[in-house]
């Protein structure tokens, strides 16, 4: 099983063609999206974060279970977190409301007790590490799982508006980076971490702070690159026939990286180290294609494995 930890929330997305200031409520949150995408790709996925028992929480829980994801924590009575989304040329920006909400009600003992046997990997990131007592809980849990031999995957997905103490956040991030096997982040994340630095230079500096065997950087419409074993492998973005929005594209990319490893029995550090350049390029292209398919939908709506396979030339 692949575990996913981190926030769940409702994206309030502007209703295209609707009345001014009208919104539609869509399930979201970066880790939530990643869990959903993994489930749709046929992986055994356990979602660790509590989900509210309110009506919006029902929407979140039903969306995960319909995608084949197992909810590992008990539902909570606290309300569901919200994100109000603004779209400009299909690109999303966010304002979050998540004080004292259900998804933040975590403890280290509770997470450990909710962890099933036979875990292969743990994916974490985004708002869960931003700040507050829950951020330290997630960091502690992530490091503990790495010490237990679980393959760890991190997507910082930095939301600068929620980081009120930059030094505290970076110290927490350094702690989890030192226990990370796969690191995926965006060019925007790197620009925030290393202001004024070129992307490749910033990526090289970050690699020195991380234990990751592979570091993958997404570049939006310019594709992505991976740094592994002293090599840098670049791929183009997959074309999007009809761009709706980019909500969840990076999360779908991350999920597909993990799903591809799982399908190839490669969710271990040693297996990833054996990837040659064609292996890594193929890996990135699968993830890019999945992200492109998601961008042709409203909100985060990742493809099934069958749809993804059909869209990738040559199949599996």
C-alpha positions in Angstrom: 0.0 0.0 0.0 1.0 3.6 -0.7 0.2 6.0 2.1 -0.7 9.7 1.5 -0.8 12.3 4.2 -1.7 16.0 4.2 -4.6 18.3 3.7 -8.1 17.7 2.2 -10.3 20.7 1.4 -13.0 22.0 -0.9 -11.9 24.2 -3.8 -14.4 26.9 -4.4 -13.8 27.3 -8.2 -15.3 30.1 -10.3 -18.2 28.7 -12.4 -17.2 29.1 -16.0 -20.0 30.9 -17.9 -22.0 31.3 -14.7 -23.2 34.4 -12.9 -20.5 36.8 -11.5 -19.1 35.5 -8.2 -20.7 32.1 -8.6 -18.6 29.1 -7.6 -18.7 25.3 -7.8 -17.5 23.2 -4.9 -14.8 20.7 -5.9 -12.9 18.2 -3.7 -9.2 19.1 -3.4 -6.1 19.7 -1.5 -2.7 18.6 -3.0 -2.3 15.3 -1.0 -6.0 14.5 -1.4 -5.6 15.0 -5.2 -2.5 12.8 -5.2 -4.3 10.0 -3.3 -7.3 10.2 -5.7 -4.9 10.0 -8.8 -3.1 7.0 -7.4 -6.4 5.2 -6.7 -7.6 5.8 -10.2 -4.3 4.3 -11.5 -5.1 1.1 -9.7 -2.8 1.4 -6.7 -3.6 0.3 -3.2 -3.8 3.7 -1.4 -4.4 4.6 2.2 -5.3 8.2 3.1 -4.2 9.1 6.6 -5.6 12.5 7.2 -8.9 12.9 9.0 -11.9 14.0 7.0 -14.8 16.0 8.4 -18.2 14.4 9.1 -20.0 17.5 7.7 -21.6 17.6 4.3 -18.5 18.8 2.5 -16.6 16.1 4.2 -19.0 13.6 2.8 -18.2 14.9 -0.6 -14.4 14.5 0.1 -14.8 11.0 1.6 -17.1 9.8 -1.2 -14.7 11.1 -3.9 -11.8 9.2 -2.4 -13.6 5.9 -1.9 -15.1 6.1 -5.4 -11.5 6.4 -6.6 -10.4 3.2 -4.7 -8.8 5.0 -1.8 -9.0 3.6 1.8 -9.7 6.1 4.6 -7.4 5.2 7.4 -8.4 7.8 10.1 -11.8 8.2 11.8 -14.0 11.1 10.6 -14.0 14.3 12.7 -16.7 16.7 13.7 -14.6 19.8 13.0 -15.5 21.6 9.7 -13.9 21.0 6.3 -11.1 23.4 5.1 -11.9 25.6 2.2 -9.8 27.1 -0.7 -11.2 30.0 -2.8 -9.7 29.7 -6.3 -9.0 32.5 -8.7 -8.3 31.6 -12.4 -6.4 33.7 -14.9 -5.9 32.1 -18.3 -6.7 28.7 -16.7 -3.9 29.1 -14.1 -5.1 28.8 -10.5 -4.2 30.9 -7.4 -5.6 30.2 -3.9 -6.8 31.7 -0.6 -7.1 29.1 2.1 -9.4 28.9 5.2 -8.3 26.0 7.5 -8.1 27.1 11.1 -9.2 24.4 13.6 -10.6 22.2 10.8 -10.8 18.4 10.7 -7.8 17.8 8.5 -5.5 19.4 11.0 -6.5 17.2 13.9 -3.6 14.8 13.9 -1.2 13.4 16.5 1.9 11.2 16.0 0.4 8.3 18.0 -2.8 8.5 16.1 -1.0 8.4 12.7 1.2 5.5 13.8 -1.9 3.6 15.1 -3.6 4.2 11.7 -0.7 2.9 9.7 -1.4 -0.6 8.3 1.1 -3.3 7.8 2.8 -3.8 4.5 3.3 -0.1 3.6 5.6 0.4 0.6 5.7 4.2 0.4 4.5 7.5 2.0 3.7 10.7 0.0 3.6 14.0 2.0 3.6 17.7 1.2 1.9 21.0 0.7 0.0 22.8 3.5 0.6 19.9 5.9 4.1 21.1 6.5 3.4 24.9 6.5 3.1 25.6 10.2 1.3 24.8 13.4 1.5 21.8 15.7 0.1 19.5 12.9 3.1 20.4 10.7 5.5 19.1 13.3 3.4 16.0 13.7 3.6 15.3 10.0 7.3 15.9 9.9 7.9 13.6 12.8 5.7 10.9 11.2 7.4 11.2 7.9 10.9 10.8 9.4 9.8 7.9 11.5 8.4 6.1 8.4 11.7 6.6 6.6 13.6 5.2 9.6 11.3 2.1 9.3 12.4 1.6 5.7 9.3 3.0 4.0 10.1 4.7 0.6 9.4 8.4 1.2 8.2 10.9 -1.4 7.9 14.7 -0.8 6.2 17.4 -2.9 6.6 20.7 -0.9 4.0 22.5 -3.2 4.9 25.7 -1.3 2.0 28.1 -0.5 3.9 31.2 0.5 0.8 33.0 1.8 0.6 30.4 4.6 4.2 30.5 5.6 4.4 33.1 8.4 7.9 32.2 9.6 10.2 31.4 6.7 13.1 30.2 8.8 10.9 27.9 10.8 9.4 26.4 7.7 12.8 25.9 6.0 14.1 24.2 9.1 11.2 21.8 9.1 11.6 21.3 5.4 15.3 20.5 5.8 14.4 17.9 8.4 12.1 16.0 6.0 14.4 16.5 3.1 17.0 14.6 5.0 14.6 11.6 5.1 13.3 11.8 1.5 13.9 9.2 -1.3 11.9 10.9 -4.1 11.6 14.7 -4.2 9.3 16.4 -6.7 8.7 20.1 -6.7 8.0 23.0 -9.1 10.0 25.8 -10.5 7.9 28.1 -8.4 8.9 26.2 -5.3 12.5 26.6 -6.2 12.1 30.3 -6.9 10.6 30.9 -3.5 13.4 28.9 -1.8 16.2 30.5 -3.7 15.1 34.0 -4.8 16.9 35.4 -7.8 18.6 32.0 -8.5 18.4 30.2 -11.8 16.2 27.1 -11.7 18.9 24.6 -12.5 21.3 26.2 -10.1 18.7 26.3 -7.3 17.8 22.6 -8.0 21.5 21.7 -7.6 21.7 23.5 -4.3 18.6 21.8 -3.1 19.9 18.4 -4.1 22.8 18.9 -1.7 20.3 19.4 1.2 18.3 16.3 0.4 18.8 12.5 0.7 16.6 12.0 -2.4 17.9 9.5 -5.0 15.9 11.4 -7.6 14.8 15.0 -7.7 12.1 16.0 -10.2 11.3 19.6 -11.1 8.2 20.5 -13.1 8.3 23.6 -15.3 4.7 24.1 -16.2 4.3 24.4 -19.9 8.0 24.0 -20.4 8.0 20.4 -19.3 10.1 18.9 -16.5 13.6 17.6 -15.6 15.0 15.0 -13.2 18.4 15.0 -11.5 19.7 11.5 -10.7 23.1 10.0 -10.4 24.9 13.1 -11.7 22.6 13.3 -14.8 19.9 15.8 -15.7 17.2 14.4 -18.0 14.6 16.8 -19.5 11.2 16.1 -21.1 8.7 18.4 -22.9 5.3 19.0 -21.5 2.6 16.8 -23.0 0.2 18.8 -25.2 -3.3 19.7 -23.9 -5.9 19.6 -26.6 -8.4 21.7 -24.6 -7.0 23.5 -21.5 -9.7 23.9 -18.8 -7.4 24.7 -15.9 -4.2 23.5 -14.1 -5.9 22.5 -10.8 -4.3 19.3 -9.6 -1.9 18.9 -12.5 1.2 18.8 -10.3 -0.5 16.4 -7.9 -1.4 14.1 -10.8 2.2 14.3 -12.0 3.5 13.3 -8.5 1.0 10.4 -8.2 2.0 9.1 -11.6 5.6 9.1 -10.7 4.7 6.9 -7.7 2.2 4.8 -9.6 4.7 4.1 -12.4 7.3 2.9 -9.8 4.7 0.7 -8.1 3.6 -0.9 -11.4 7.2 -1.7 -12.1 8.0 -3.1 -8.6 10.5 -0.2 -8.2 9.3 1.5 -5.0 12.7 1.1 -3.4 15.8 3.3 -3.3 17.9 0.5 -4.9 15.5 0.0 -7.7 15.3 3.7 -8.6 19.1 4.0 -8.5 19.2 1.3 -11.3 17.1 3.5 -13.7 19.1 4.5 -16.7 18.4 7.6 -18.8 15.7 6.1 -21.0 14.0 4.7 -17.9 13.9 8.1 -16.3 12.7 9.8 -19.5 9.9 7.3 -19.9 8.9 7.8 -16.3 8.7 11.5 -16.7 6.7 11.3 -19.9 4.1 9.1 -18.2 3.7 11.7 -15.5 3.6 14.6 -18.0 0.9 12.8 -20.0 -1.2 12.2 -16.9 -0.9 15.9 -15.9 -2.0 17.0 -19.4 -5.1 14.8 -19.3 -6.0 16.3 -16.0 -5.6 19.8 -17.4 -8.3 19.0 -20.0 -10.8 18.6 -17.2 -12.5 21.0 -14.7 -10.7 21.0 -11.4 -8.6 18.0 -10.3 -10.0 15.1 -12.3 -7.1 12.6 -12.8 -7.2 10.0 -15.5 -7.8 6.3 -14.9 -5.0 3.9 -15.7 -6.8 2.7 -18.8 -7.2 6.3 -20.1 -3.5 7.0 -19.3 -2.3 3.9 -21.1 -4.4 4.6 -24.1 -2.9 8.1 -24.4 0.7 7.0 -24.1 2.2 5.9 -27.3 3.3 2.3 -27.1 1.2 1.6 -24.0 3.0 0.1 -21.0 
